[in-house]
Amino acid sequence: MARAEGRGGAPSGGMAAMAPRGSAETSLLTQVRGTLPGGRANARTVAALTENPGCTRRRVIDSAGIRADQLAKRTGHPTVRGQSPFAIASGTMFEWRLKEGTRYELLFEALKERFAFDAANSRVLDINRAPGKVGSEAWLIERARQTDVALAAMARGDSGAPNLVDHPVLMFDLAGVRMYLEPDALAFRIEDRLEVVEVKSYPVIDDQADPSKVASTAGQAAVYVLALRSAMERLGVNPDLVAWSAILIAPRNFSRQPTAHRIPLRKKASAISRVLASLPSTIKVLATLPKGFTLGPDVDPKRLTESTVQALGAIQALYVPECLASCDLAQFCRAEAILRDDVGRIGRLARDTLAGVASLSDVMRLAREPAGSGNGPSSDIAEALCAAGGALDRARSAAPASCGVNPAEEGRGRSRDGAGRKAAGRRTSDRARSTRR
């Protein structure tokens, strides 16, 4: 039977609190947050930031500890992302059964089946049982301290050290802002390596899980691995004790019985590390904001939406359609990109390829210019667009008549005006009547 140490506490839920290192940053971030309630970032947030590192808006929101879903609601574009209450309840129940519900026996059974984990001599330390007021900053800091002590003992191989740390708190530096990551992961010593374990409720069927969900889990786990390696360096321990992988614990097939699988993370963690290293410091980002800037203005509720939209407009955003899958503010940024006719709204590749072109209207203007007529900084883009337009014209000219394509109407340099749309509607109606006959 596992021996758990400490006092019961609140669930961690994979969350993270963020604390700046100096009073200057504290004051600035409090000012930016304004009347908005303080939120928590998590490993998913860090992984999402690395997918679009040039987005200053996301940096400011995450650094200030603002919940993006609350901000999105104020703009009139509430998020449509997130798990259903059923999925959240299912995940909570599955994790409870693995841990408290069976005194960790189910978890040990899954690990013993796949990995060389000594379940007979398991020693569990539940960091949630640290002294202090549950949820307070002092409690969080004490949990981080206890995690460091436990990790140091595990790394040294002390005879009384735990080989399972539940609800650890890992300190992580994000461009000058200290984050306290609270993974629902567990740190083990398996085969003389420290491992990160992620507990998820999506099923693994015939040893295969949903690739998109596994990719999301890998992004989160990679951040935890980097935080764990950083902790080892801070404690003066060789970081190579931390495995470049994570152990996924999830339901087997359609049952509630757990199974364990290892996810390789070296490439993912290295990519995230490179991106994070290239980010400018948070204090430099905050210095670019207008004096007295806040995203939570104390104004009349009737003007709250207008004031919030105006404040967000002062921070540069780099919207791409992929943001919809990872950012709660993406619906607002999408509407803003459409209003501005931003090139990025049609994709990251288009934004990168057409760098320097301000809008899609400018793209169309460059495409209509005669080949070789430009000699400005966008001349190479104009030449490429003209070549693409010529290829499209040739394809339309070669299209069979049954396709309903009229090269004279659809040719390069002409947009379909109202008359063109009416003509297209008549062709569609004629084909529909012909089909009925």
Beta strands, then each sheet from edge to edge (+ up, - down):
strand 1: 3-5
strand 2: 15-20
strand 3: 41-42
strand 4: 123-126
strand 5: 164-166
strand 6: 170-174
strand 7: 177-181
strand 8: 186-190
strand 9: 193-199
strand 10: 242-251
strand 11: 258-264
sheet 1: 1+ 4+ 5+ 8- 9+ 10+ 11-
sheet 2: 3+ 2- 7+ 6-
end
